[in-house]
Amino acid sequence: MKKFLFFIFTIISLCSCYNTGEPRENVLKIYNWADYIGDDVLDDFKEYYKEQTGEDIRIVYQTFDINEIMLTKIEKGHEDFDVVCPSEYIIERMLKKHLLLPIDTVFAHSPNYMNNVSPFIREQINKLSQPGEPANRYAVCYMWGTTGLLYNTAYLNEEDVASWECLWNEKYAGKILMKDSYRDAYGTAILYANAKQLADGTVTVEELMNDYSPEAMQIVEEYLKAMKPNIAGWEADFGKEMMTKNKAWINLTWSGDAIWAIEEAEEVGVELDYVVPIEGSNIWYDGWVIPKYAKNPLAASYFINFMCRPDIAIRNMETCGYVSAVATPEILEEKIDTTLSYYSDLSYFFGPDADSVQINNIQYPDKEVVLRCAMIRDFDDKTKDVLDIWSRVKGDNLGIGVTIIIFVVVAAMSFWTIHKKIKYYKRNKKQRRRRRRR
């Protein structure tokens, strides 16, 4: 009901923006992933903007589920969004196509909170730079995370899923769910195919995951086709529910979804865990940018700055389960959990004083994990070739048995999810995010 009302509100807002003659500089149009912002954050931004500029601002907020759909709207100029939140490879593509405006970092009465973003994150984002367009001038990272394996500890231990090899192990056939994500699938296959070379140090994760040569693509297709008989289904969002209901044992997923699934499963007596395999994996980044067709880049810059404020970053993390790019003492203090039995080295993210801290290592991966991971860049003109591989590999996505199971689980989850969401709203700990990624 809330989503329906939100939809109606959005339509009314859009219509009023164009029918009332309201000055466009009093409107901020935001395009973001679903369930990717904290409760009441937009209302608080309005107050912040009024304090900073003396002007009122009305927000038109819309969501998307697929990067490429968002990009198509921006490219065609049919939408004048002021600020959007693409993933790193789309940011790179937008820079190549000169689709972005620089972000203002000088504010009349506000500190530049964008400086709160971890230097490690800024370094990664800057790899997306194009000639004359440094990425950090055009994009500010919002959330980031890893790709790994969510697994059921009743059937597997950490050693069983320590390598991507488990996806090719026939003893797990029919118990594995793969994300319907051609980018993550490509990276997974190329890393496993070159596991020995990675162990020998003759090649790096970054080199492999960004190798789109005909030879590399042939290897990826062969390995993914060899893996296919073990796969129960290619999922976009139902994987975590299937895992919490004991319907699958292994799910290739993203760290934020893993956090959600682990917490949900615990409440029904199912124990799940998450690991980044030894060969390495993908670290992804979502960031705020201002499209070149934006009508209110000033308000967009203020919004991006506001989202980098530590208290706002904490609220956003509590909502979506993912990790903010902001790295301040306030956030470190908020996230330390002294009940944990392990310590992690987060000096790469928070600075040298965070070399041994008790913190959730799914949300904040240890330095050792980060060193064996890398960012998958834009496939560029090879995108179609990789998509063709993915299409040939998947074929018929699901067998009839899995289809029936999913139907039953989804029907059961409809009631369960509503019940859990009501409970979460009451506790103000909403943790679910509809993720598509790549």
Summary of the structure (lengths in Angstrom):
residues: 438
radius of gyration: 21.6
end to end distance: 28.6
largest distance: 65.7
contacts: 1441
relative contact order: 0.17
helix: 50%
strand: 17%
